[in-house]
């Protein structure tokens, strides 16, 4: 058995699911366009520079979820999938995932974006496992509290979350004949260094340079 791990934003998607969720909320009049876009740009620049404070970002990212009933959020998400996500899922990405699934590989999306936004996207791809940042929820009514639960799935946190997931299945890195991680971002270098076959997908400049130096495979899904 092989292990296939996939980053989501700008890897399997030709865009960023969290950014698209923010744009969707702006279109609904739920958040202020000027403030949201200014903060998004600020956080994205920090992300590209490798200086993002994930907890500061999550407070900002998760805040809109606390202001609306879960049923309303779920209904919005179905609309968001149709308008914003399915149009940025390319056939090459679907084919890559389908190939790993057909091979019987253990597949998971590993993303820093929260699991409310990304859960339906994982299901759209047919990927059975999602390791995303978990937003804290009141289990009595499904309401979001506005903070993360447990370790965010970001940078080194992705390794911790993946290893805990594997352990829960009675597995570890050595359980697999081969292990893959597909990503576009230098922020994922820690996890890419753990797998046997790291694959850079339409990589940013830092990741492309690193991948070229180490002889990693570089592919395009766009």
VEXRO-559012 format. One line per field, with one value per atom (N, C-alpha, C): residue in one letter; chain; residue number from 1; z, y, x. Coordinates in Angstrom, 3 decimals, decimal comma, m for minus. Layout:
REM residues N
r: (A:...)
c: (A:...)
k: (NUM:...)
z: (Z:...)
y: (Y:...)
x: (X:...)
//
This chain:
REM residues 222
r: (X:X:X:X:X:X:X:X:X:X:X:X:X:X:X:X:X:X:X:X:X:X:X:X:X:X:X:X:X:X:X:X:X:X:X:X:X:X:X:X:X:X:X:X:X:X:X:X:X:X:X:X:X:X:X:X:X:X:X:X:X:X:X:X:X:X:X:X:X:X:X:X:X:X:X:X:X:X:X:X:X:X:X:X:X:X:X:X:X:X:X:X:X:X:X:X:X:X:X:X:X:X:X:X:X:X:X:X:X:X:X:X:X:X:X:X:X:X:X:X:X:X:X:X:X:X:X:X:X:X:X:X:X:X:X:X:X:X:X:X:X:X:X:X:X:X:X:X:X:X:X:X:X:X:X:X:X:X:X:X:X:X:X:X:X:X:X:X:X:X:X:X:X:X:X:X:X:X:X:X:X:X:X:X:X:X:X:X:X:X:X:X:X:X:X:X:X:X:X:X:X:X:X:X:X:X:X:X:X:X:X:X:X:X:X:X:X:X:X:X:X:X:X:X:X:X:X:X:X:X:X:X:X:X:X:X:X:X:X:X:X:X:X:X:X:X:X:X:X:X:X:X:X:X:X:X:X:X:X:X:X:X:X:X:X:X:X:X:X:X:X:X:X:X:X:X:X:X:X:X:X:X:X:X:X:X:X:X:X:X:X:X:X:X:X:X:X:X:X:X:X:X:X:X:X:X:X:X:X:X:X:X:X:X:X:X:X:X:X:X:X:X:X:X:X:X:X:X:X:X:X:X:X:X:X:X:X:X:X:X:X:X:X:X:X:X:X:X:X:X:X:X:X:X:X:X:X:X:X:X:X:X:X:X:X:X:X:X:X:X:X:X:X:X:X:X:X:X:X:X:X:X:X:X:X:X:X:X:X:X:X:X:X:X:X:X:X:X:X:X:X:X:X:X:X:X:X:X:X:X:X:X:X:X:X:X:X:X:X:X:X:X:X:X:X:X:X:X:X:X:X:X:X:X:X:X:X:X:X:X:X:X:X:X:X:X:X:X:X:X:X:X:X:X:X:X:X:X:X:X:X:X:X:X:X:X:X:X:X:X:X:X:X:X:X:X:X:X:X:X:X:X:X:X:X:X:X:X:X:X:X:X:X:X:X:X:X:X:X:X:X:X:X:X:X:X:X:X:X:X:X:X:X:X:X:X:X:X:X:X:X:X:X:X:X:X:X:X:X:X:X:X:X:X:X:X:X:X:X:X:X:X:X:X:X:X:X:X:X:X:X:X:X:X:X:X:X:X:X:X:X:X:X:X:X:X:X:X:X:X:X:X:X:X:X:X:X:X:X:X:X:X:X:X:X:X:X:X:X:X:X:X:X:X:X:X:X:X:X:X:X:X:X:X:X:X:X:X:X:X:X:X:X:X:X:X:X:X:X:X:X:X:X:X:X:X:X:X:X:X:X:X:X:X:X:X:X:X:X:X:X:X:X:X:X:X:X:X:X:X:X:X:X:X:X:X:X:X:X:X:X:X:X:X:X:X)
c: (A:A:A:A:A:A:A:A:A:A:A:A:A:A:A:A:A:A:A:A:A:A:A:A:A:A:A:A:A:A:A:A:A:A:A:A:A:A:A:A:A:A:A:A:A:A:A:A:A:A:A:A:A:A:A:A:A:A:A:A:A:A:A:A:A:A:A:A:A:A:A:A:A:A:A:A:A:A:A:A:A:A:A:A:A:A:A:A:A:A:A:A:A:A:A:A:A:A:A:A:A:A:A:A:A:A:A:A:A:A:A:A:A:A:A:A:A:A:A:A:A:A:A:A:A:A:A:A:A:A:A:A:A:A:A:A:A:A:A:A:A:A:A:A:A:A:A:A:A:A:A:A:A:A:A:A:A:A:A:A:A:A:A:A:A:A:A:A:A:A:A:A:A:A:A:A:A:A:A:A:A:A:A:A:A:A:A:A:A:A:A:A:A:A:A:A:A:A:A:A:A:A:A:A:A:A:A:A:A:A:A:A:A:A:A:A:A:A:A:A:A:A:A:A:A:A:A:A:A:A:A:A:A:A:A:A:A:A:A:A:A:A:A:A:A:A:A:A:A:A:A:A:A:A:A:A:A:A:A:A:A:A:A:A:A:A:A:A:A:A:A:A:A:A:A:A:A:A:A:A:A:A:A:A:A:A:A:A:A:A:A:A:A:A:A:A:A:A:A:A:A:A:A:A:A:A:A:A:A:A:A:A:A:A:A:A:A:A:A:A:A:A:A:A:A:A:A:A:A:A:A:A:A:A:A:A:A:A:A:A:A:A:A:A:A:A:A:A:A:A:A:A:A:A:A:A:A:A:A:A:A:A:A:A:A:A:A:A:A:A:A:A:A:A:A:A:A:A:A:A:A:A:A:A:A:A:A:A:A:A:A:A:A:A:A:A:A:A:A:A:A:A:A:A:A:A:A:A:A:A:A:A:A:A:A:A:A:A:A:A:A:A:A:A:A:A:A:A:A:A:A:A:A:A:A:A:A:A:A:A:A:A:A:A:A:A:A:A:A:A:A:A:A:A:A:A:A:A:A:A:A:A:A:A:A:A:A:A:A:A:A:A:A:A:A:A:A:A:A:A:A:A:A:A:A:A:A:A:A:A:A:A:A:A:A:A:A:A:A:A:A:A:A:A:A:A:A:A:A:A:A:A:A:A:A:A:A:A:A:A:A:A:A:A:A:A:A:A:A:A:A:A:A:A:A:A:A:A:A:A:A:A:A:A:A:A:A:A:A:A:A:A:A:A:A:A:A:A:A:A:A:A:A:A:A:A:A:A:A:A:A:A:A:A:A:A:A:A:A:A:A:A:A:A:A:A:A:A:A:A:A:A:A:A:A:A:A:A:A:A:A:A:A:A:A:A:A:A:A:A:A:A:A:A:A:A:A:A:A:A:A:A:A:A:A:A:A:A:A:A:A:A:A:A:A:A:A:A:A:A:A:A:A:A:A:A:A:A:A:A:A:A:A:A:A:A:A:A:A:A:A:A:A:A:A:A)
k: (1:1:1:2:2:2:3:3:3:4:4:4:5:5:5:6:6:6:7:7:7:8:8:8:9:9:9:10:10:10:11:11:11:12:12:12:13:13:13:14:14:14:15:15:15:16:16:16:17:17:17:18:18:18:19:19:19:20:20:20:21:21:21:22:22:22:23:23:23:24:24:24:25:25:25:26:26:26:27:27:27:28:28:28:29:29:29:30:30:30:31:31:31:32:32:32:33:33:33:34:34:34:35:35:35:36:36:36:37:37:37:38:38:38:39:39:39:40:40:40:41:41:41:42:42:42:43:43:43:44:44:44:45:45:45:46:46:46:47:47:47:48:48:48:49:49:49:50:50:50:51:51:51:52:52:52:53:53:53:54:54:54:55:55:55:56:56:56:57:57:57:58:58:58:59:59:59:60:60:60:61:61:61:62:62:62:63:63:63:64:64:64:65:65:65:66:66:66:67:67:67:68:68:68:69:69:69:70:70:70:71:71:71:72:72:72:73:73:73:74:74:74:75:75:75:76:76:76:77:77:77:78:78:78:79:79:79:80:80:80:81:81:81:82:82:82:83:83:83:84:84:84:85:85:85:86:86:86:87:87:87:88:88:88:89:89:89:90:90:90:91:91:91:92:92:92:93:93:93:94:94:94:95:95:95:96:96:96:97:97:97:98:98:98:99:99:99:100:100:100:101:101:101:102:102:102:103:103:103:104:104:104:105:105:105:106:106:106:107:107:107:108:108:108:109:109:109:110:110:110:111:111:111:112:112:112:113:113:113:114:114:114:115:115:115:116:116:116:117:117:117:118:118:118:119:119:119:120:120:120:121:121:121:122:122:122:123:123:123:124:124:124:125:125:125:126:126:126:127:127:127:128:128:128:129:129:129:130:130:130:131:131:131:132:132:132:133:133:133:134:134:134:135:135:135:136:136:136:137:137:137:138:138:138:139:139:139:140:140:140:141:141:141:142:142:142:143:143:143:144:144:144:145:145:145:146:146:146:147:147:147:148:148:148:149:149:149:150:150:150:151:151:151:152:152:152:153:153:153:154:154:154:155:155:155:156:156:156:157:157:157:158:158:158:159:159:159:160:160:160:161:161:161:162:162:162:163:163:163:164:164:164:165:165:165:166:166:166:167:167:167:168:168:168:169:169:169:170:170:170:171:171:171:172:172:172:173:173:173:174:174:174:175:175:175:176:176:176:177:177:177:178:178:178:179:179:179:180:180:180:181:181:181:182:182:182:183:183:183:184:184:184:185:185:185:186:186:186:187:187:187:188:188:188:189:189:189:190:190:190:191:191:191:192:192:192:193:193:193:194:194:194:195:195:195:196:196:196:197:197:197:198:198:198:199:199:199:200:200:200:201:201:201:202:202:202:203:203:203:204:204:204:205:205:205:206:206:206:207:207:207:208:208:208:209:209:209:210:210:210:211:211:211:212:212:212:213:213:213:214:214:214:215:215:215:216:216:216:217:217:217:218:218:218:219:219:219:220:220:220:221:221:221:222:222:222)
z: (0,000:0,000:0,000:m0,768:m0,792:m0,078:0,306:0,940:m0,014:m0,264:m1,134:m0,380:m0,120:0,588:m0,399:m0,293:m1,231:m0,462:m0,724:m0,335:m1,212:m0,766:m1,514:m2,307:m1,610:m2,251:m3,177:m4,419:m5,469:m5,788:m5,359:m5,704:m6,433:m5,705:m6,370:m6,947:m6,305:m6,832:m7,575:m8,606:m9,297:m8,655:m7,355:m6,564:m5,099:m4,256:m2,808:m2,239:m1,588:m1,111:m0,033:0,810:1,863:1,270:0,311:m0,374:m1,079:m1,731:m2,445:m1,479:m0,290:0,713:1,148:1,334:1,707:0,602:m0,659:m1,765:m1,815:m1,505:m1,466:m0,372:0,809:1,906:1,559:0,878:0,431:m0,506:m1,433:m2,391:m1,699:m0,525:0,254:1,152:1,216:2,115:3,567:3,809:5,179:5,822:5,030:5,542:4,690:5,260:4,579:3,549:2,295:1,222:1,477:1,782:1,922:3,033:4,196:5,328:5,029:4,494:4,231:3,228:2,152:1,123:1,592:2,371:2,886:3,811:4,692:5,622:4,883:3,879:3,100:2,416:1,844:1,185:2,188:3,360:4,400:4,808:5,066:5,483:4,349:3,125:2,010:1,792:1,963:1,840:2,933:4,143:5,233:4,920:4,355:3,992:2,963:1,935:0,897:1,471:2,463:3,064:4,112:4,481:5,515:6,923:7,108:8,430:9,015:8,444:8,886:10,305:11,167:12,487:12,299:12,331:11,995:12,962:14,227:15,200:14,969:14,642:14,304:13,069:12,081:10,871:11,148:11,992:12,249:12,983:13,888:14,558:13,519:12,533:11,445:10,541:10,159:9,210:9,756:11,038:11,605:12,157:12,333:12,955:12,241:10,895:10,253:10,540:10,848:11,109:12,403:13,318:14,623:14,585:13,504:13,475:12,845:12,417:11,685:12,114:12,090:12,449:11,503:12,026:11,229:9,989:10,114:8,954:7,822:8,177:7,159:6,522:7,336:6,816:5,872:6,256:5,409:4,073:4,097:2,845:1,978:2,589:1,847:1,211:1,954:1,448:0,179:0,103:m1,116:m2,314:m2,091:m3,149:m3,509:m2,491:m2,678:m3,518:m3,267:m4,053:m5,536:m5,834:m7,231:m7,903:m7,186:m7,793:m7,782:m6,751:m6,557:m6,637:m6,282:m6,168:m7,388:m7,794:m8,951:m10,186:m10,407:m11,560:m11,461:m10,265:m10,150:m9,842:m10,139:m10,095:m11,529:m11,866:m13,232:m13,420:m14,668:m14,974:m14,630:m14,820:m14,421:m12,927:m12,078:m10,642:m10,338:m10,953:m10,748:m11,208:m12,335:m12,869:m11,945:m11,384:m10,462:m9,244:m8,641:m7,470:m7,840:m8,960:m9,366:m9,581:m10,090:m10,310:m8,987:m7,978:m6,674:m6,028:m6,143:m5,581:m6,272:m7,608:m8,356:m8,000:m7,618:m7,218:m5,818:m5,113:m3,754:m2,716:m3,064:m2,119:m1,015:0,159:1,250:0,979:0,776:0,308:1,337:1,457:2,361:1,816:1,997:1,800:3,116:3,032:4,215:3,962:4,666:4,361:5,623:5,576:6,700:6,764:5,649:5,629:6,475:7,121:8,104:7,453:8,262:7,748:7,374:7,901:7,444:5,965:5,581:4,176:3,309:3,793:2,918:2,934:3,947:4,003:2,753:2,302:1,080:m0,162:m0,148:m1,296:m1,350:m0,196:m0,162:m0,689:m0,297:m0,773:m2,282:m2,798:m4,236:m5,010:m4,457:m5,095:m4,837:m3,905:m3,534:m2,613:m1,994:m1,070:0,310:0,891:2,113:3,395:3,382:4,620:4,421:5,433:5,428:6,718:6,586:7,728:7,531:8,084:7,991:9,376:9,447:10,726:11,196:12,445:12,956:13,713:13,251:14,007:15,186:16,347:17,533:17,368:17,776:17,562:18,856:19,131:20,183:19,633:20,175:19,621:19,883:20,734:20,980:19,849:19,294:18,251:16,976:16,940:15,745:15,548:16,528:16,386:16,533:15,753:15,820:16,889:17,597:18,680:18,200:17,030:16,495:16,664:17,272:17,441:16,921:16,802:16,357:17,532:17,207:18,209:17,871:18,836:18,612:17,739:17,250:16,450:15,051:14,621:13,232:12,259:11,136:10,124:9,225:9,766:9,065:9,366:8,328:8,435:9,228:10,311:11,084:11,693:11,895:12,417:11,506:10,208:9,286:9,599:9,959:10,307:11,545:12,568:13,812:13,551:12,747:12,482:11,640:10,631:9,805:10,628:11,465:12,258:13,271:13,860:14,776:14,028:12,813:11,990:11,637:11,188:10,866:12,085:13,218:14,448:14,794:14,559:14,850:13,972:12,825:11,912:12,133:13,124:13,375:12,360:11,811:10,760:11,145:10,382:10,518:9,152:9,060:7,755:7,103:7,913:7,364:6,913:7,074:6,654:5,146:4,425:3,016:2,124:0,981:m0,001:m0,538:m0,750:m1,189:m0,549:m0,381:0,174:m0,636:m0,965:m1,808:m1,047:m1,309:m0,886:m2,006:m2,476:m3,568:m2,988:m3,299:m2,782:m3,698:m3,590:m4,366:m3,559:m2,214:m1,340:m0,545:m0,404:0,433:1,899:2,294:3,669:3,974:2,936:3,130:3,068:3,061:3,026:4,191:5,424:6,498:6,174:5,717:5,407:4,140:3,177:1,962:2,284:3,324:3,721:4,434:4,816:5,528:4,584:3,390:2,488:1,593:0,994:0,105:m1,248:m1,693:m3,008:m2,895:m2,598:m2,624:m4,056:m4,344:m5,706:m5,632:m6,298:m6,352:m7,491:m7,171:m8,140:m8,424:m9,648:m9,985:m8,839:m8,479:m7,209:m7,208:m5,979:m5,814:m6,027:m6,102:m6,470:m5,479:m4,180:m3,165:m3,262:m3,443:m3,547:m4,842:m5,932:m7,206:m7,100:m6,484:m6,320:m5,466:m4,366:m3,464:m4,180:m4,885:m5,585:m6,667:m7,375:m8,432:m7,853:m6,721:m6,094:m5,614:m5,138:m4,575:m5,593:m6,796:m7,808:m7,615:m6,918:m6,746:m8,051:m8,208:m9,375:m9,310:m10,442:m10,561:m11,656:m11,318:m12,281:m12,343:m13,379:m13,513:m13,582:m12,866:m12,889:m13,459:m14,018:m14,532:m16,053)
y: (m1,196:0,000:1,246:2,252:3,541:4,588:5,670:6,812:7,998:8,643:9,817:10,975:12,009:13,199:14,365:15,183:16,292:17,585:18,597:19,948:20,315:21,285:21,628:22,912:24,036:25,352:25,558:25,914:26,119:24,852:23,711:22,417:21,608:21,030:20,379:21,399:22,561:23,648:24,646:25,266:26,333:27,673:27,699:28,871:28,493:29,391:29,216:29,151:28,046:27,843:28,842:29,227:30,194:31,578:31,974:33,245:33,244:32,135:32,051:32,100:31,506:31,586:33,035:33,756:35,168:35,961:35,680:36,381:36,059:34,827:34,441:35,209:35,306:36,043:37,524:38,075:39,473:39,638:38,684:38,770:38,689:38,049:37,942:39,158:40,036:41,175:40,825:39,673:39,187:39,837:40,138:40,787:42,016:42,948:44,189:43,925:44,286:44,008:44,657:45,941:46,659:46,073:45,831:45,275:43,854:43,030:41,633:41,502:42,259:42,131:42,673:43,743:44,294:43,293:42,675:41,699:40,441:40,031:38,861:39,085:40,259:40,574:40,545:41,124:41,155:39,737:38,886:37,521:36,729:36,953:36,209:36,573:37,850:38,256:37,614:37,528:36,852:35,366:34,755:33,339:33,104:33,950:33,792:33,979:34,874:35,138:34,107:33,232:32,236:32,794:33,926:34,573:34,605:33,848:33,904:33,378:34,149:33,686:32,979:31,646:30,894:31,174:31,426:31,668:33,029:34,039:35,346:35,233:34,491:34,306:33,570:32,538:31,747:32,551:33,440:34,300:35,114:35,624:36,388:35,484:34,347:33,456:32,852:32,492:31,767:32,674:33,955:34,862:34,881:34,935:34,979:33,752:32,617:31,405:31,505:32,374:32,461:33,288:34,002:35,002:34,493:33,229:32,732:31,305:30,938:29,566:28,550:27,370:26,346:25,976:25,889:25,522:26,533:27,814:28,846:28,721:28,475:28,301:27,099:26,005:24,814:25,079:25,815:26,155:27,053:28,020:28,880:28,062:27,065:26,296:25,532:25,045:24,354:25,301:26,529:27,535:27,886:28,011:28,309:27,225:25,965:24,882:25,044:25,369:25,513:26,724:27,847:29,100:29,297:28,784:29,145:27,977:26,768:25,670:24,758:24,269:23,355:23,999:25,311:25,916:25,943:25,760:25,789:24,399:23,363:21,996:21,558:21,410:21,035:19,527:19,103:17,675:17,008:17,682:17,033:16,698:17,572:17,294:16,116:16,108:14,969:13,663:13,711:12,506:12,003:12,915:12,525:11,821:12,424:11,817:10,460:10,402:9,153:8,042:8,407:7,406:6,803:7,659:7,139:6,305:6,754:5,987:4,633:4,616:3,367:2,398:2,948:2,110:1,528:1,962:1,481:2,192:3,372:4,120:4,730:4,869:5,589:7,077:7,788:9,171:10,123:11,292:12,333:13,696:14,655:16,062:16,580:17,306:17,895:19,391:20,172:21,599:22,430:23,644:24,563:25,182:25,163:25,751:24,910:25,576:24,877:23,836:22,845:21,678:21,976:23,070:23,435:23,798:24,602:25,007:23,832:23,003:22,019:20,636:20,311:18,977:18,610:19,458:19,133:19,078:19,807:19,770:18,414:17,900:16,561:15,531:15,655:14,714:14,857:16,076:16,298:15,512:15,441:14,679:13,179:12,781:11,369:10,933:11,901:11,586:11,323:10,153:9,768:10,412:10,971:11,510:12,978:13,791:15,214:15,538:16,119:16,618:18,121:18,831:20,279:20,884:22,182:22,867:22,734:22,317:22,009:23,200:23,787:24,868:24,290:24,898:24,421:24,625:23,603:23,591:23,197:23,847:23,410:22,222:21,030:19,832:19,750:20,609:20,617:21,291:22,363:23,093:23,332:22,847:22,995:24,361:25,269:26,638:26,659:27,512:27,661:28,680:28,409:29,299:30,406:30,224:31,236:30,925:29,788:29,399:27,993:27,580:26,220:25,246:23,986:22,924:22,090:22,016:21,240:21,970:21,218:21,771:22,149:23,398:23,742:22,922:22,605:21,808:22,744:23,233:24,237:24,013:24,072:23,866:22,583:22,673:21,471:20,821:21,623:21,073:20,021:20,127:19,103:17,747:17,731:16,468:15,874:16,687:16,201:15,638:16,357:15,914:14,630:14,542:13,339:12,144:12,328:11,205:10,736:11,662:11,262:10,482:10,922:10,218:8,820:8,707:7,388:6,474:7,018:6,232:5,723:6,558:6,147:4,982:4,817:3,717:2,519:2,616:1,553:1,531:2,712:2,816:3,816:3,822:4,833:4,980:5,891:6,159:4,892:3,987:2,769:1,729:2,022:1,067:1,040:1,993:2,175:1,891:1,234:1,018:2,343:3,284:4,632:5,616:6,825:7,884:9,147:9,837:11,026:12,197:13,379:14,599:15,603:16,081:17,046:18,421:19,414:20,762:21,809:23,024:24,160:25,092:24,918:25,971:25,561:26,509:26,265:26,101:26,562:26,346:24,864:24,044:22,611:21,812:22,486:21,767:20,799:21,115:20,130:18,784:18,796:17,531:16,902:17,709:17,155:16,401:16,856:16,182:14,856:14,562:13,314:12,179:12,504:11,454:10,976:9,808:9,262:9,970:10,419:11,041:12,377:13,454:14,777:15,255:15,879:16,354:17,819:18,683:20,110:20,349:20,968:21,185:22,683:23,091:24,517:25,330:25,054:25,552:27,037:27,616:28,976:28,971:30,144:30,242:29,521:29,667:29,021:27,503:26,983:25,529:25,021:25,751:25,320:25,219:26,214:26,188:24,998:24,781:23,676:22,338:22,193:20,941:20,671:21,701:21,541:21,111:21,701:21,365:19,918:19,416:18,065:17,022:17,453:16,501:15,976:16,759:16,349:16,524:15,753:15,870:17,170:17,843:19,076:18,838:19,068:18,848:20,072:20,116:21,161:20,504:21,086:20,605:21,672:22,739:23,835:23,830)
x: (0,838:0,000:0,873:0,446:1,125:0,277:0,924:0,266:0,342:m0,797:m0,830:m1,479:m0,705:m1,173:m1,195:m2,237:m2,418:m2,666:m1,860:m2,252:m3,445:m4,236:m5,445:m5,293:m5,073:m5,124:m3,940:m4,236:m3,240:m2,453:m2,988:m2,408:m3,473:m4,422:m5,546:m6,514:m6,599:m7,424:m6,541:m7,082:m6,352:m6,699:m6,733:m7,056:m7,017:m7,484:m7,415:m8,832:m9,168:m10,532:m10,921:m9,982:m10,297:m10,538:m9,704:m9,919:m11,270:m11,599:m12,877:m14,056:m13,897:m14,960:m15,163:m14,068:m14,171:m14,870:m14,519:m15,167:m16,663:m16,993:m18,403:m19,140:m18,537:m19,176:m19,313:m18,323:m18,415:m19,608:m19,776:m20,885:m22,237:m22,272:m23,502:m23,728:m22,732:m22,829:m22,610:m21,991:m21,787:m20,576:m19,554:m18,344:m18,060:m17,316:m16,976:m15,872:m16,122:m15,175:m13,818:m13,799:m12,532:m11,684:m12,287:m11,543:m11,084:m11,984:m11,657:m10,526:m10,596:m9,580:m8,231:m8,246:m6,991:m6,298:m7,087:m6,502:m6,064:m6,836:m6,441:m5,102:m4,917:m3,652:m2,508:m2,743:m1,711:m1,309:m2,301:m1,991:m1,337:m1,777:m1,201:0,266:0,604:1,997:2,847:2,304:3,014:3,190:2,139:2,206:3,315:3,371:4,392:5,786:5,905:7,212:7,600:6,653:6,927:6,874:6,165:6,124:4,715:3,788:2,390:2,238:1,582:1,165:m0,174:m0,169:m1,360:m2,502:m2,209:m3,280:m3,935:m3,142:m3,704:m4,590:m4,110:m4,893:m6,191:m6,149:m7,348:m8,414:m8,006:m8,985:m9,757:m9,016:m9,639:m10,483:m9,929:m10,574:m11,868:m11,863:m12,993:m14,088:m13,787:m14,755:m16,110:m16,168:m17,491:m18,352:m17,733:m18,507:m19,297:m18,875:m19,533:m20,815:m21,042:m22,113:m23,406:m23,412:m24,567:m24,882:m26,153:m26,538:m25,901:m25,648:m24,975:m25,786:m27,100:m27,914:m27,749:m27,659:m27,464:m26,089:m25,063:m23,712:m23,637:m24,284:m24,264:m24,949:m26,043:m26,734:m25,856:m25,203:m24,291:m23,174:m22,680:m21,551:m21,922:m23,133:m23,553:m23,536:m23,956:m23,913:m22,467:m21,636:m20,207:m19,521:m19,848:m19,254:m19,581:m20,827:m21,241:m20,607:m20,572:m20,139:m18,630:m17,954:m16,545:m15,569:m15,987:m15,023:m15,017:m16,169:m16,147:m15,510:m15,676:m14,998:m13,475:m12,902:m11,433:m10,858:m11,633:m11,124:m10,866:m9,602:m9,247:m9,248:m9,403:m9,389:m8,054:m6,888:m5,633:m5,587:m6,139:m6,161:m7,078:m8,248:m9,154:m8,498:m7,808:m7,178:m6,073:m5,296:m4,232:m4,807:m5,839:m6,469:m7,065:m7,782:m8,426:m7,405:m6,223:m5,182:m4,725:m4,504:m4,080:m5,182:m6,428:m7,542:m7,671:m7,524:m7,628:m6,515:m5,359:m4,228:m4,401:m5,457:m5,667:m4,826:m4,294:m3,465:m4,333:m3,768:m4,420:m4,264:m5,385:m5,342:m5,926:m5,307:m5,806:m5,425:m6,326:m5,984:m5,423:m4,320:m3,681:m3,576:m4,392:m4,504:m4,621:m4,092:m4,225:m5,614:m6,344:m7,672:m8,619:m9,565:m10,400:m11,305:m11,670:m12,387:m13,833:m14,422:m15,765:m15,730:m14,769:m14,644:m14,222:m13,299:m12,648:m13,276:m14,105:m14,692:m15,473:m16,407:m17,136:m16,244:m15,125:m14,215:m13,517:m13,093:m12,502:m13,491:m14,757:m15,777:m16,000:m15,890:m16,022:m14,966:m13,762:m12,682:m12,794:m13,644:m13,724:m12,606:m11,924:m10,837:m11,430:m11,192:m11,911:m11,414:m10,218:m9,641:m9,253:m9,548:m9,192:m8,466:m7,286:m6,522:m6,426:m7,402:m7,450:m7,443:m7,274:m7,397:m8,846:m9,023:m10,356:m10,922:m12,025:m12,653:m13,434:m13,279:m13,983:m15,483:m16,258:m17,705:m18,414:m19,539:m20,447:m21,232:m20,990:m21,598:m23,094:m23,622:m25,062:m25,840:m25,259:m25,991:m25,186:m23,928:m23,112:m22,501:m22,705:m22,196:m20,677:m20,041:m18,591:m18,222:m17,112:m16,686:m15,770:m15,136:m14,235:m12,765:m12,440:m11,045:m10,803:m9,541:m9,235:m9,283:m9,499:m9,389:m8,165:m7,253:m6,042:m5,034:m4,070:m2,973:m3,453:m3,227:m3,533:m2,689:m3,262:m2,581:m1,776:m0,658:0,143:1,607:2,444:3,882:4,183:4,984:5,311:4,078:3,018:1,779:1,175:1,447:0,948:1,572:2,832:3,487:2,832:2,641:2,025:0,633:m0,155:m1,524:m1,533:m0,669:m0,608:m0,162:0,840:1,339:0,296:m0,465:m1,533:m2,612:m2,940:m3,929:m3,443:m2,196:m1,651:m1,657:m1,275:m1,253:m2,648:m3,670:m5,046:m5,494:m4,823:m5,120:m4,200:m3,325:m2,363:m1,241:m0,913:0,097:1,174:2,278:3,332:3,983:4,957:5,567:6,113:6,651:7,245:6,244:4,958:3,912:3,717:4,313:3,989:5,192:4,908:5,966:6,471:5,546:5,914:4,944:5,396:4,541:4,776:3,678:3,706:3,097:3,627:2,948:3,061:1,919:1,836:1,541:2,365:2,141:2,755:2,199:2,699:3,584:3,624:4,154:5,386:6,321:7,494:7,105:5,920:5,475:5,273:5,175:4,977:6,272:7,406:8,678:8,852:8,402:8,562:7,919:6,663:5,995:6,563:6,938:7,536:8,821:9,521:10,745:10,518:9,272:8,969:8,593:8,082:7,619:8,759:8,558:9,577:9,586:8,394:8,292:7,563:8,290:7,661:7,511:6,354:6,095:5,675:6,413:6,085:5,100:3,973:2,898:2,773:3,056:3,008:3,618:4,865:5,399:5,715:5,698:6,192:7,703:8,295:9,708:10,614:10,337:11,180:11,099:9,901:9,755:10,371:10,193:10,774:12,296:12,896:14,353:14,784:14,082:14,412:14,228:13,102:12,827:13,868:14,269:15,265:16,610:16,988:18,262:18,298:17,145:17,101:16,624:16,302:15,877:14,465:13,618:12,227:11,458:10,420:9,570:8,781:8,663:7,868:6,835:5,555:4,496:3,575:2,746:1,729:0,367:m0,600:m1,978:m2,910:m2,361:m3,192:m3,228)
//
